[in-house]
């Protein structure tokens, strides 16, 4: 099957659509991150105000504070790593589009390090608080397992998306070589 010739107008359209998708995704991520920060602070405050200040309560409250801080770090990293750059009108569209694809792919591949890892200290403290009460261990096992499965799915989904972008980059490179 012959490769499709990409005209400058087609490249501009693809680049604009990519930027729009990134902005929309980031907006939803920032809204979700803001909700996580607000909920984490509220839960930490409620934990401290409604229970005695003992080791489990302080550990859980500290975990939720760290969870909120983790969300702030993840949002900062999301903005730093994935927000579309300003388009340089003098730069070739093909080069800009390919560079943006590479940047997004690399961010998706490293999602554990910059997006998941900032949350881990909070989760460890929250679920680790059960170590103070052996009877509570089984009641927290299922939520901890659900959290682990969800975080693993996030990493998996991002790696699959990176593989799709790799295919698009390869197609773009092949098309560029044929012209």
DRENNUKOL-459046 format. One record per residue: residue in one letter; x, y, z negated of N, C-alpha, C in turn. Coordinates in pm, whole numbers, plus 32768, in hexadecimal, padded with zeros to 4 digits. Layout:
N
aXYZXYZXYZ;...
This chain:
179
x80547F8B80008000800080008059807C8000;x804480D8805D809981508062807E81AB7FEB;x80E881EA7FBE80DD82457F4C809082C27F74;x804682F87F187FFA83717F31805883E87F31;x8048843F7F92809984B87F97805C851D7F36;x80AF854D7EDD808085AE7E7A809F863B7EAB;x803886867EC5804A870F7EF0806087677E74;x809787DD7E8780A788377E14802288537DCC;x7FB5885D7E187F3388767DDA7F0887FF7D84;x7F2187857DB47EFF870D7D677F5287077CE7;x7FD287287CF2802887277C7B7FFB878F7C16;x7FD688057C477FA6886D7BEB7F2688407BA4;x7ECD87FE7BEE7E5187CD7BB37E6E87647B49;x7EC787067B687EEB869E7B077F2C86DC7A8B;x7F86873B7AA17FCA877B7A307F6687C779D9;x7F08880D7A187EA3885779CD7E4987F8797D;x7E21878879BD7DCE872579777E1886E97900;x7E9986CC79137EE9869678A57EEF86FA7832;x7F0B877878527F1087DF77EA7E8987EC77A1;x7E1B87E577ED7D9687ED77AF7D7D87777752;x7DA386FE777E7D90868877297DE4869376AA;x7E5E86C476B77EB686D376427E7B873875E1;x7E4E87A976147E14881075BC7D9787DB7574;x7D42879375BD7CC9875C757F7CED86F57515;x7D4A869B75357D75863674D37DAF86797457;x7E0686DB746D7E45871F73FC7DDE876A73A7;x7D7B87A673E77D1387EB739C7CCB878A733E;x7CA4871573727C6186B1731E7CBC868072AF;x7D3C866E72CF7D9C864272697DAB86AC71FB;x7DAD872C72217DBA879671BD7D3C879E7166;x7CC7878D71A27C4B878D71547C4D871870F1;x7C6F86A171237C76862B70CB7CDF863F705E;x7D52867570827DBC868E70207D9086F26FB6;x7D49875A6FDF7D1587BA6F7F7CB3877B6F1E;x7C5F87226F537C0186DA6EFB7C4B867F6E9A;x7CB5863E6EC97D0485E86E707D44863B6E01;x7D7A86AF6E247DB887066DBF7D4F87316D58;x7CDD87616D887C74878F6D2B7C41871D6CD4;x7C2686AA6D107BF486376CC37C5C86066C5F;x7CD986046C877D4485D56C2D7D5186306BB3;x7D4C86B26BCB7D5587106B5B7CDC87016AFF;x7C6586F46B3C7BEB86E56AEC7BEF86646A99;x7C1985F66AD67C1D85766A8D7C86857C6A1E;x7CF985BA6A3A7D6085C769D27D2A8619695D;x7CE68688697C7CAE86DD69127C43869268C3;x7BE9864D69097B81860168C37BBC8593686C;x7C248553689E7C6584E968507C9F852367CF;x7CE0859567DB7D1D85D367657CB5860B6703;x7C47863E673A7BE1867B66E47B81861666A5;x7B7285A266E47B0C854566B37B4284CB6669;x7BC484C2665C7BFA844D66157C6A847A65B7;x7C89842665577CF8844964FE7D7B844F654D;x7DD384A4651E7E5284B365647EB08442653D;x7E9383CD65727EEA835B65587F37833965D8;x7F8D82D765CF7FE482B666407F96829666C0;x7F2E824266BC7EE6822567387EA582A26776;x7E6582F567247E23836C67587E8883CE6794;x7EF683E3674E7F5D843E67827F9B84076803;x7FAE838368097FE7834568817F87835368F7;x7F08833B68DF7EA48348694A7E9A83D96978;x7E938437691A7E8B84C5693E7F0884EF698B;x7F7C84C4695D7FF884E269A57FF884A66A30;x7FC0842E6A3C7FB683EE6AC07F60843E6B1F;x7EEF84716AED7E9984C16B447ED985476B68;x7F2385816B0C7F6C85FC6B2D7FD385DF6B9A;x801C85706B8B807D854A6BF3803985296C77;x7FC284F06C727F7784D36CEC7F5585556D35;x7F2985BA6CEA7F0E863C6D267F8A867C6D60;x7FF986736D17807786A96D4B80A3865B6DC8;x808D85D86DC780AD85866E3C805D85B26EB6;x7FDE85D56EA17F8B86066F0F7FC2868A6F45;x7FEF86E16EEC802A87606F1980A887486F6C;x80FC86EC6F3E817786CA6F89815286907011;x80F18635701480C985F770928091865F70F3;x804286BF70C1800B87277118807B8781714D;x80DA87A270F8814B87F47124819A87AA7190;x81B3872A717981FD86DA71DC81AD86CB725E;x812B86BA725380D686B072CA80E2872F731E;x80DB87A072DB80E8881F73258172882D7363;x81D8880B73178261881A7346828087BA73BA;x824F874073B1827486DA7413821A86D3748D;x819B86F9747F813E86DC74ED80F487537527;x80F687C774E680AD8839751E80E8885D75A5;x80918875760980C58896768E81198916768A;x818B891376CD81DF898C76D081A189F4772D;x81D08A6C772181A58AD4777F81DB8AB07809;x81888AC0786C81B08A9C78F482058B0C792E;x82798AE5795F82D48B4279A182AD8B437A34;x827A8BB27A63824D8BBC7AEE82BA8BA17B53;x83388BB47B2C83A68B9E7B8983D18B0B7B8D;x83AB8ABE7B2A83D38A317B25837F89E07B88;x83BC897F7BCA8370892B7C27830488DC7BDB;x828F88D27C17821F888E7BD6824087FC7BB9;x828087B87C1882A3872B7C0582FD87197B8C;x8362876E7B8083BF87667B0E837987817A8A;x832387E57A8982D988077A0E827D879379E7;x8233875E7A4781D486F37A2B821D867679F9;x828A86527A3B82D685DC7A12831285EF7987;x83498665796E8385868178EA831B8679787C;x82A386A97899823886A37834820C8613781C;x820785C3788781E685357876824E84EF781F;x82CE850B7839833A84CE77EA832F84F97758;x831385787741830785AC76B882948569766D;x8223855A76B181AF8519767281CC84857659;x820B844376BA822C83B576A9828883A17631;x82EE83F57627834D83E875B8830984027531;x82AD8461752D8263847C74B1820D8403748C;x81CD83C774EE8178835274D381CB82DB74A4;x823E82C974E08295825874B982C88265742A;x82DD82DF73FD831782F5737882AD831B7310;x822F82FB732B81C1832672D681CE82F37246;x8209827F72338217824D71AA826D82AC7158;x82DC82D77193833C832A7149830483B37124;x82BE83F5717E8295847E71638202848D713C;x81AF8428715681208435713B80F283DA70C9;x8121835F70C880F782FE7062814B830C6FE3;x81CE83126FF3822983126F80820B83806F19;x81E583FB6F4181C884606EDB8155843B6E7C;x80FC83E26EA6808D83B86E5180B383486DF0;x811C82FE6E0F813D82866DC18156829F6D2D;x81A083076D0481B2831C6C73812E832B6C28;x80CF83726C65804C83826C25800382FD6C18;x800182B06C847FC0822D6C7E800381D26C18;x808781D46C1380CF817E6BB480AA81A26B24;x80A482246B06807D824B6A7D7FEC82286A5F;x7F9382436ABE7F0582276AA57EEF81926A8D;x7F2281406AE77F0E80AF6AD67F6980776A69;x7FDC80B56A548037808769EC800580A16960;x7FA780FD69527F6F811B68CD7F2D80A1688F;x7F07804168E27EC97FC868AC7F2D7F73685E;x7FAD7F8D686F80127F42682480077F5D678E;x7FC77FCD676A7FB37FED66DC7F407F9B66A0;x7EEA7F6666F67E767F1866C87E6C7E9A671D;x7E9C7E2C66E77E9F7DAF67337E147D856762;x7DAD7DA7671A7D257D8267427CF57DCD67BD;x7D307E3F67DA7D057E90684C7D4B7E6768CD;x7DAF7E1268C47DFD7DEC693A7DA47DB569A9;x7D4B7D5969897CF87D1B69F07C937D7D6A2A;x7C677DDE69DD7C057E3E6A117C427E9F6A75;x7CC57EAE6A747D067F0B6ACF7D487EC26B45;x7D4E7E3F6B3D7D907DF26BA67D4C7E036C2E;x7CC87DFB6C337C807E086CB17C907E956CED;x7C7D7F016CA07C957F866CDA7D267F996D09;x7D867F636CBF7E127F6E6CE87E2A7F236D6A;x7DEF7EAE6D777DFB7E606DF27DB87EA86E66;x7D447EE36E4E7CFF7F2F6EB77D537FA76EE3;x7D947FE96E857DEC805A6EA67E61802B6EFA;x7E9E7FBD6ED37F0F7F856F1D7EE67F5E6FAB;x7E727F206FB97E417EFA703E7E277F777093;x7DE87FDC70587DCC805770A37E4D809B70D0;x7EAE80A970767F2C80EA709A7F76809A7106;x7F70801670FE7FAD7FC271647F687FD671EB;x7EE47FE271E87E997FFA72637EC0808172A0;x7ED180E7724E7EF9816B72807F7F816172CA;x7FDE811B728E8061810972CE805180BC7351;x8005804F734E7FEF7FFD73C57FAD804E7434;x7F43809874157EFC80E774797F56815174B6;x7FAA818E7465800681F37499807181B574F2;x80A0813E74CF810380FA752380C580D175A9;x804780A775A78002808776257FF28103767B;x7FCF8172763E7FC181EF768A8048821876C4;x80B482047679813B822376AC815C81CC7724;x8133814D7721814C80F4779381008123780F;x8087815577FD803B818C786E8081820678A8;x80B5825A785180FE82D07881817D82A678C9;x81C0823D78988236820878DE821481E1796C;x81A281A0797F817681797A05816081F47A5C;x812282597A23810B82D47A70818E83197A94;x81ED83197A39827183547A5682B583077AC6;x82AF82827AC082ED82307B2982AB824A7BB0;x822682547BB281E082737C2F820882FC7C64;x8213835B7C0B823B83E27C3182C983E27C6A;x8324839A7C2A83AE83917C5B83B3834D7CE4;x836482E47CF48361829D7D74832D82F97DE2;x82C583437DC5828C83A07E2682F1840D7E49;x8338843E7DE5839B84A97DFD840D84767E54;x843683F97E4284A383C17E92847A83AB7F23;x83FA838D7F3983CA83707FC083B583EE8012;x83B084617FD0839984DD801B841A85248039;
